[in-house]
Amino acid sequence: MVQVNVQEAKATLSRLLVAAESGHEVVIARNGQPVVRLIPVRRNDTRTLGFMPGVVSDEVLRPLDDDDLRLWEGV
């Protein structure tokens, strides 16, 4: 774990971002007390729905086209 104070974080933000992106835990402290943790943003093309276990593809969330909508409505 890397812990730095606010002043050091301001001066070395680029280095801290690289460390967090590579998997290191980076904590920024104020007056010696941990305040925040830097974590990388994970990007993917799938979403997890809270009421459904597992991962759901974005395809499931796309709007219905006219043909599918007619089938859904039973027209």
C-alpha contacts under 8 A as a table, 3 or more apart, distances in Angstrom:
res1	aa1	res2	aa2	distance
1	M	24	H	6.32
1	M	25	E	4.84
1	M	26	V	6.03
1	M	27	V	7.42
2	V	24	H	7.28
2	V	25	E	6.09
2	V	26	V	4.78
2	V	27	V	6.09
3	Q	26	V	5.90
3	Q	27	V	4.62
3	Q	28	I	5.71
3	Q	29	A	6.79
3	Q	34	P	7.84
4	V	8	E	6.01
4	V	9	A	6.13
4	V	26	V	7.87
4	V	27	V	6.45
4	V	28	I	5.10
4	V	29	A	6.00
5	N	8	E	5.41
5	N	9	A	6.14
5	N	28	I	5.52
5	N	29	A	4.72
5	N	30	R	5.76
5	N	31	N	7.33
5	N	32	G	7.01
6	V	9	A	4.98
6	V	10	K	6.21
6	V	28	I	6.16
6	V	29	A	6.20
6	V	30	R	6.09
7	Q	10	K	5.19
7	Q	11	A	6.41
8	E	11	A	5.06
8	E	12	T	6.01
9	A	12	T	5.17
9	A	13	L	5.27
9	A	16	L	7.29
9	A	28	I	6.87
10	K	13	L	5.56
12	T	15	R	5.43
12	T	16	L	6.29
13	L	16	L	5.01
13	L	17	L	6.10
14	S	17	L	5.15
14	S	18	V	6.40
15	R	18	V	5.21
15	R	19	A	6.29
16	L	19	A	5.00
16	L	20	A	6.18
16	L	26	V	6.90
17	L	20	A	5.14
17	L	21	E	6.06
17	L	38	L	7.60
18	V	21	E	5.10
18	V	22	S	6.19
19	A	22	S	5.24
19	A	23	G	6.58
19	A	24	H	5.41
19	A	25	E	7.71
19	A	26	V	7.30
20	A	23	G	5.25
20	A	24	H	4.95
20	A	25	E	6.03
20	A	26	V	6.03
20	A	38	L	6.17
20	A	39	I	5.69
20	A	40	P	6.07
21	E	24	H	7.33
21	E	39	I	7.15
21	E	40	P	5.21
23	G	40	P	7.97
25	E	37	R	7.16
25	E	38	L	7.01
25	E	39	I	7.25
26	V	37	R	5.62
26	V	38	L	5.34
26	V	39	I	7.48
27	V	34	P	6.33
27	V	35	V	7.25
27	V	36	V	5.74
27	V	37	R	4.41
27	V	38	L	6.36
28	I	34	P	5.89
28	I	35	V	5.87
28	I	36	V	5.39
28	I	37	R	6.28
28	I	38	L	7.86
29	A	32	G	5.44
29	A	33	Q	5.01
29	A	34	P	4.07
29	A	35	V	5.09
29	A	36	V	7.01
30	R	33	Q	5.32
30	R	34	P	6.47
30	R	35	V	6.45
44	N	47	R	7.97
45	D	57	S	7.16
45	D	58	D	6.75
46	T	55	V	6.44
46	T	56	V	5.87
46	T	57	S	4.80
46	T	58	D	5.69
47	R	55	V	5.85
47	R	56	V	5.40
47	R	57	S	6.38
47	R	58	D	6.79
48	T	52	M	7.39
48	T	53	P	7.50
48	T	54	G	6.40
48	T	55	V	4.73
48	T	56	V	5.72
49	L	52	M	5.30
49	L	53	P	7.22
49	L	54	G	7.90
49	L	55	V	7.27
49	L	56	V	7.01
50	G	53	P	7.26
56	V	60	V	6.95
57	S	60	V	5.80
57	S	61	L	7.53
58	D	61	L	5.22
58	D	62	R	6.63
59	E	62	R	5.42
64	L	67	D	7.88
64	L	68	D	5.62
64	L	69	L	5.58
65	D	68	D	5.41
65	D	69	L	6.02
66	D	69	L	5.03
66	D	70	R	6.18
67	D	70	R	5.21
67	D	71	L	6.37
68	D	71	L	5.04
68	D	72	W	6.09
69	L	72	W	4.96
69	L	73	E	6.11
70	R	73	E	5.12
70	R	74	G	5.94
70	R	75	V	5.20
71	L	74	G	5.00
71	L	75	V	6.33
72	W	75	V	7.88
